[in-house]
Amino acid sequence: MWPGLVPDCHPWQGAVGDCGDTPAADFAVRLSGSTLAAARCRIRRAAEKKIKTLRAVGSRQAATVAVRLKKASWEVQGSLRRAELDSMKRLVERHLDSPQLSVDFICARSGWSRATVYRLFETEGGLARYIRRRHLLTALRELLSGQHAHRRILDLAVSHQFSSEAAFNRAFRRTFGLPPGKVRDLAARSRSAAS
């Protein structure tokens, strides 16, 4: 895209974490955010200008075209919003293990305002809920894989940014319907039965 400035991947291409944890990747997220915001503003301004021109003509057909144009503008803005959210999710994924992960951290890395970050994550139930869900899913994956069978639940809870084992157990049970110890036991039994 811009040789020497950003990595070969683009923030809305590929799988989560494909850019790696580099300052260049964070720059790419920041750059894409400002580029997407500018594109959204240009599209909105062009649609509004076209609508004003068509309304000035005053014909019924012109009004119909204006309504269709505005609807198309909203659809484009919706797809830009999804691209922004995907870009933001990749940023969260890259820094999920960081204890510094917060809205301020994300704003500093992406260049977006707090209001924009919160607005982007409204569909996910909020930023904090999204981050917590990602931590819980990662913990579930670790429990099911058996690679971390030697780790205590407390160690797992602390590594996933929970303040205590009890808080982790409550959140895990609320999300998955079983406590983490039971999930680990069931996964171990399943693996031994398969052997």
PyMOL commands that set and color helices and strands:
alter all, ss='L'
color gray80, all
select helices_A, chain A and resi 23-57+60-94+103-110+114-124+127-145+153-159+165-176+180-194
alter helices_A, ss='H'
color red, helices_A
deselect
rebuild
show_as cartoon
